[in-house]
């Protein structure tokens, strides 16, 4: 199977730029990446009865109102989730970030989903098509240098195969000091061929045994066994469950070095979605938005508020990359059409 890459100018709200399409030449799969909107892979689609069918959900008003973290696959860096009071303390210095969550009390999801990225390369090959985006804090958002302890070079490559969308992340520390960070992906998933009004009949399996106890959407620092109401270790319908939780204790089977974190299916539809990740993604967020048209399955390399938990001695997954060092990790979304 051959693949192609093309680009064309597109506008959503006040954000304009080239949108990149990754396409299987036989017309069986495609992906659409928006660099001007946080390098979001807004659409990942396969053929269903001759028509394109979404696996990544996007809000129907995207063209007029491209809210950065409500559609597609937002990339959350240099921290995922909420950061308490928008503050991070590192090497004895405190940094105050803008308060960007819906309460305006905390910061949320870092800098990268709300800002434009640069495309630094793309390829079309017999086995896949890819596009690589880059976000360098000092280049792409220099006004935010005062908010973070170190500059960073962050790259993500999307690779579209016939049956999967692969995300390869690379973090580089170009400074002479340590770079603290965490990474998360906020993918919103739906299932091809399903026309239900909401996700109640979707069947979810989540290979996690613990959940972070929380107050006001911030972890307290304690991980507890997953209570029955939130326990999807055995596959079952989502039903009326309202999910907005950070889980831990990922314990899924390993496949080609990646750990299966979750599986999403439907009893009346063919196919299932599998979310697999490098073991570095040790947490998993599950979220059902208010519209309940999608299930967000979100691999995180750390908990929410991870830097402040780490400062208290809690093992939160927070990382510090040494001067001149680099870190890479892979996440895969696999579509099994059978």
C-alpha positions as CSV (number, residue, x, y, z in Angstrom):
1,X,0.0,0.0,0.0
2,X,1.4,3.4,-0.9
3,X,0.8,6.6,1.0
4,X,0.7,10.3,0.2
5,X,1.2,13.6,2.0
6,X,-0.3,16.9,0.8
7,X,-1.1,20.3,2.4
8,X,-3.5,23.1,1.7
9,X,-4.4,26.4,3.5
10,X,-7.3,26.2,5.9
11,X,-8.8,28.5,8.5
12,X,-10.6,27.8,11.8
13,X,-11.7,30.8,13.7
14,X,-8.8,33.2,13.8
15,X,-6.2,30.5,13.1
16,X,-4.9,30.1,9.5
17,X,-2.2,28.0,7.9
18,X,-1.5,24.9,6.0
19,X,-3.3,21.7,7.0
20,X,-1.5,18.4,6.3
21,X,-3.3,15.4,5.0
22,X,-1.8,11.9,5.4
23,X,-3.6,9.5,3.0
24,X,-3.4,5.9,2.1
25,X,-3.3,5.9,-1.7
26,X,-6.1,3.3,-1.9
27,X,-8.4,5.7,0.0
28,X,-8.8,3.4,3.1
29,X,-7.4,5.7,5.8
30,X,-6.5,9.4,6.2
31,X,-5.4,11.8,8.9
32,X,-5.6,15.6,9.1
33,X,-3.1,17.6,11.1
34,X,-3.4,21.3,12.0
35,X,-0.1,22.9,12.9
36,X,-1.7,26.3,13.6
37,X,-3.9,24.6,16.3
38,X,-1.3,23.0,18.5
39,X,-0.3,20.4,15.9
40,X,-3.6,18.7,16.6
41,X,-4.5,15.6,14.6
42,X,-8.0,16.7,14.2
43,X,-9.2,13.8,12.1
44,X,-8.3,10.2,11.8
45,X,-10.7,8.4,9.5
46,X,-11.2,5.1,7.8
47,X,-13.7,4.0,5.2
48,X,-17.1,2.8,6.3
49,X,-19.4,1.8,3.5
50,X,-17.6,4.0,1.0
51,X,-17.8,7.1,3.3
52,X,-15.2,8.5,5.6
53,X,-15.9,7.6,9.2
54,X,-14.2,9.3,12.2
55,X,-12.2,7.5,14.9
56,X,-11.1,10.9,16.4
57,X,-14.0,13.0,17.3
58,X,-14.1,16.8,16.6
59,X,-16.6,19.4,17.6
60,X,-19.0,20.2,14.8
61,X,-18.3,24.0,15.2
62,X,-14.6,23.5,14.8
63,X,-14.3,25.8,11.7
64,X,-15.8,28.7,13.7
65,X,-14.6,27.9,17.2
66,X,-11.4,25.8,17.3
67,X,-11.2,25.3,21.1
68,X,-7.7,23.9,21.6
69,X,-8.5,20.9,23.9
70,X,-12.0,19.8,22.9
71,X,-11.4,18.0,19.6
72,X,-9.1,15.6,17.9
73,X,-5.8,14.8,19.6
74,X,-4.6,17.8,21.7
75,X,-0.9,17.5,22.7
76,X,-0.3,18.5,26.4
77,X,3.2,19.7,27.2
78,X,5.2,20.6,29.2
79,X,2.6,19.4,31.7
80,X,-0.7,17.6,31.3
81,X,-3.7,18.2,33.5
82,X,-4.1,20.9,36.1
83,X,-1.2,22.7,37.8
84,X,-2.3,23.9,41.3
85,X,-2.6,27.7,41.4
86,X,-0.6,27.8,38.2
87,X,2.7,27.5,40.1
88,X,5.8,25.4,39.8
89,X,8.8,25.6,42.0
90,X,12.1,24.3,40.7
91,X,15.6,24.7,42.1
92,X,14.3,27.1,44.7
93,X,12.6,29.4,42.3
94,X,8.8,29.7,41.9
95,X,7.2,30.3,38.5
96,X,3.7,31.7,38.0
97,X,1.8,30.6,34.9
98,X,-1.4,32.0,33.4
99,X,-4.5,30.6,35.0
100,X,-6.1,28.8,32.0
101,X,-8.5,26.2,33.4
102,X,-12.2,26.8,33.4
103,X,-12.2,28.0,37.0
104,X,-9.4,30.4,36.4
105,X,-7.8,29.1,39.6
106,X,-5.2,26.8,38.0
107,X,-3.2,26.3,34.9
108,X,-4.0,23.4,32.6
109,X,-2.4,21.4,29.8
110,X,0.8,23.4,29.2
111,X,1.6,25.7,26.3
112,X,1.6,23.5,23.2
113,X,-2.1,22.8,22.5
114,X,-3.0,26.6,22.3
115,X,-0.2,27.8,20.0
116,X,1.1,27.4,16.5
117,X,3.8,24.8,15.7
118,X,6.2,24.6,12.8
119,X,6.3,21.6,10.4
120,X,9.9,20.5,10.0
121,X,9.4,17.5,7.7
122,X,7.0,15.1,6.1
123,X,7.4,11.8,4.2
124,X,5.4,9.4,2.1
125,X,6.5,5.8,1.9
126,X,5.1,2.5,0.9
127,X,4.2,1.6,4.5
128,X,3.1,4.9,6.0
129,X,2.9,8.7,5.7
130,X,4.2,11.0,8.3
131,X,4.5,14.7,9.3
132,X,6.7,16.1,12.1
133,X,6.0,19.3,14.0
134,X,8.3,21.2,16.3
135,X,7.7,23.6,19.2
136,X,10.6,25.4,20.7
137,X,9.7,27.6,23.7
138,X,12.2,30.4,22.9
139,X,11.2,30.4,19.2
140,X,7.5,29.7,19.2
141,X,6.3,31.3,22.4
142,X,9.2,33.4,23.8
143,X,6.9,35.4,26.1
144,X,6.4,32.2,28.1
145,X,10.1,31.7,28.9
146,X,9.5,33.5,32.2
147,X,6.9,30.9,33.1
148,X,9.1,27.8,32.9
149,X,12.5,26.8,34.4
150,X,14.1,25.9,31.1
151,X,13.8,26.3,27.3
152,X,12.8,23.1,25.4
153,X,12.8,21.6,21.9
154,X,9.7,19.4,21.5
155,X,8.9,17.4,18.4
156,X,6.0,15.0,17.6
157,X,5.7,12.9,14.5
158,X,2.4,11.5,13.4
159,X,2.7,8.3,11.3
160,X,-0.4,7.0,9.5
161,X,-0.4,3.3,8.6
162,X,-3.3,1.4,7.2
163,X,-4.5,0.3,10.6
164,X,-2.9,2.7,13.1
165,X,-1.9,6.2,14.0
166,X,1.5,6.3,15.7
167,X,2.7,9.3,17.7
168,X,6.5,9.6,18.3
169,X,7.5,12.3,20.8
170,X,11.0,13.7,21.3
171,X,12.0,16.2,24.1
172,X,15.4,17.9,24.0
173,X,16.9,20.1,26.7
174,X,19.1,22.7,25.0
175,X,19.8,24.6,28.2
176,X,22.5,24.2,30.9
177,X,19.9,23.5,33.6
178,X,17.5,20.7,34.2
179,X,14.2,20.7,32.3
180,X,11.1,19.5,34.2
181,X,8.3,18.1,32.2
182,X,5.4,15.8,31.7
183,X,3.5,14.8,28.5
184,X,0.0,13.8,27.7
185,X,-2.3,13.2,24.7
186,X,-6.0,14.1,25.0
187,X,-7.5,12.0,22.2
188,X,-11.3,12.0,21.8
189,X,-12.5,8.8,20.3
190,X,-15.6,7.6,18.6
191,X,-16.3,4.4,16.6
192,X,-16.9,4.1,12.9
193,X,-20.3,2.9,12.0
194,X,-21.9,3.8,15.3
195,X,-24.7,6.3,15.1
196,X,-25.8,6.2,18.8
197,X,-26.9,9.5,20.4
198,X,-24.1,9.2,23.0
199,X,-21.4,6.8,24.2
200,X,-23.6,4.9,26.8
201,X,-23.4,1.7,24.8
202,X,-19.7,1.9,24.0
203,X,-17.8,-0.9,25.7
204,X,-14.6,0.2,27.5
205,X,-11.8,-1.8,28.9
206,X,-9.2,0.1,30.8
207,X,-6.1,-1.8,32.1
208,X,-5.5,0.2,35.2
209,X,-5.9,-0.9,38.8
210,X,-5.6,2.4,40.7
211,X,-7.0,5.9,40.6
212,X,-5.5,9.1,42.0
213,X,-7.8,10.4,44.8
214,X,-8.7,14.0,44.0
215,X,-10.3,17.1,45.4
216,X,-11.6,19.7,42.9
217,X,-10.0,17.9,40.0
218,X,-6.5,18.0,41.7
219,X,-4.9,14.8,43.0
220,X,-4.3,14.7,46.8
221,X,-1.2,12.6,46.4
222,X,-2.8,9.3,47.3
223,X,-3.4,6.4,44.8
224,X,-6.2,4.1,45.8
225,X,-7.7,0.9,44.3
226,X,-10.2,1.7,41.6
227,X,-13.7,1.8,43.1
228,X,-16.3,-0.4,41.4
229,X,-18.1,2.5,39.8
230,X,-14.9,3.5,37.9
231,X,-13.5,0.0,37.4
232,X,-13.3,-1.0,33.7
233,X,-10.6,-3.7,34.0
234,X,-13.3,-6.1,32.8
235,X,-14.8,-4.7,29.6
236,X,-18.3,-3.2,30.2
237,X,-20.5,-0.5,28.7
238,X,-19.7,3.1,29.7
239,X,-23.4,3.6,30.6
240,X,-24.2,6.7,32.6
241,X,-20.7,6.8,34.2
242,X,-19.2,10.3,34.2
243,X,-15.5,9.9,33.8
244,X,-12.9,12.6,34.6
245,X,-10.2,10.7,36.5
246,X,-6.5,10.1,36.5
247,X,-5.8,6.4,36.8
248,X,-2.5,4.6,37.6
249,X,-1.3,1.0,37.9
250,X,-1.3,0.3,34.1
251,X,-1.3,-3.4,33.8
252,X,-2.2,-4.3,30.2
253,X,-0.6,-6.8,28.0
254,X,2.6,-5.8,26.1
255,X,2.6,-5.8,22.3
256,X,5.9,-4.9,20.4
257,X,7.2,-3.1,23.5
258,X,4.1,-1.0,24.0
259,X,1.5,-1.6,26.8
260,X,-2.2,-1.8,26.0
261,X,-3.9,0.8,28.2
262,X,-7.4,0.7,26.9
263,X,-9.8,-0.9,24.3
264,X,-13.0,0.7,23.0
265,X,-15.7,-1.2,21.1
266,X,-19.4,-1.5,20.5
267,X,-21.6,-4.6,20.6
268,X,-23.5,-3.7,17.4
269,X,-20.5,-2.5,15.3
270,X,-17.4,-4.1,13.8
271,X,-14.0,-3.1,14.9
272,X,-12.3,-1.9,18.1
273,X,-9.8,0.8,19.0
274,X,-6.8,-0.1,21.0
275,X,-4.6,2.5,22.8
276,X,-1.1,1.4,23.4
277,X,1.8,3.3,24.9
278,X,5.5,3.2,25.9
279,X,5.8,2.2,29.6
280,X,6.9,5.8,30.3
281,X,3.2,6.7,30.0
282,X,2.4,5.3,33.4
283,X,-0.9,7.1,34.0
284,X,-4.2,7.1,32.0
285,X,-6.9,9.7,32.1
286,X,-10.4,8.7,31.1
287,X,-12.9,11.5,30.4
288,X,-16.5,11.7,29.1
289,X,-17.2,15.3,27.9
290,X,-20.5,16.8,28.8
291,X,-21.9,16.2,25.2
292,X,-21.0,12.5,25.6
293,X,-20.3,12.0,21.9
294,X,-16.8,10.6,22.6
295,X,-14.6,8.9,25.1
296,X,-11.3,10.6,25.8
297,X,-8.6,8.0,26.4
298,X,-5.4,9.9,27.4
299,X,-2.0,8.4,28.1
300,X,0.0,10.6,30.5
301,X,3.6,10.3,31.5
302,X,2.7,11.7,34.9
303,X,-0.2,12.6,37.1
304,X,-2.0,16.0,37.1
305,X,-0.2,18.6,39.3
306,X,2.8,16.3,39.1
307,X,5.5,18.9,39.8
308,X,3.8,19.9,43.1
309,X,3.3,16.3,44.1
310,X,6.9,15.5,43.4
311,X,8.0,18.5,45.5
312,X,6.1,16.8,48.4
313,X,8.0,13.6,47.8
314,X,5.1,11.8,45.9
315,X,6.0,9.5,43.1
316,X,4.0,11.4,40.4
317,X,6.0,10.5,37.3
318,X,7.4,14.0,37.0
319,X,10.6,14.0,35.0
320,X,13.7,16.3,34.9
321,X,15.7,16.1,31.8
322,X,19.4,16.9,32.3
323,X,21.2,19.6,30.3
324,X,21.7,18.5,26.7
325,X,19.8,15.3,27.1
326,X,16.9,13.9,25.1
327,X,13.9,11.7,25.7
328,X,11.6,9.8,23.3
329,X,8.5,7.8,23.7
330,X,5.8,6.3,21.4
331,X,2.0,6.0,21.6
332,X,-0.1,4.1,19.1
333,X,-3.8,4.2,18.3
334,X,-4.7,0.9,16.5
335,X,-7.9,0.3,14.7
336,X,-8.8,-3.4,14.4
337,X,-11.6,-3.4,11.8
338,X,-12.6,-7.1,12.4
